[in-house]
């Protein structure tokens, strides 16, 4: 919040000799001295706020600065609300998993995908299982096929150390 208040000069903070003044109703009042602008703002019980310091001469507007800050905060809050946070859910398997267990894992993965989350499917190899990593890839392909109506493969199956993983994203409606 402090960041906002430091980007605009208000009233006596304005050190320019001449400014382009905009009234509280949005009307152009022309180029005046900053002292005149402050006096006009005070006569209306408002603030003089520099809104475009890079312009020549700088543009200042007569407004209620507290209300202006409140509006900015409100807009930022709305923007944060509209952002969608996508989380990644992980499903872990082993190469010797049974068919029914695969179905249960696929059912859970499908639920996550319908809720809009990404799913990372990982096959963990222990001991000598790593020598048969092709079984892991077959297993991941099988899961991708079962979930093809609700998902798209974002990251193909890849062996990383003792784990083989693949990432699925929800299909766009």
Secondary structure as UniProt FT lines:
FT   HELIX           2..7
FT   HELIX           11..13
FT   STRAND          18..22
FT   TURN            24..25
FT   STRAND          28..33
FT   HELIX           34..43
FT   TURN            44..45
FT   STRAND          47..52
FT   TURN            53..54
FT   STRAND          59..63
FT   HELIX           65..82
FT   STRAND          88..94
FT   TURN            95..96
FT   HELIX           99..114
FT   TURN            115..116
FT   STRAND          118..124
FT   HELIX           127..132
FT   HELIX           133..146
FT   TURN            147..150
FT   STRAND          151..160
FT   TURN            161..162
FT   STRAND          163..170
//
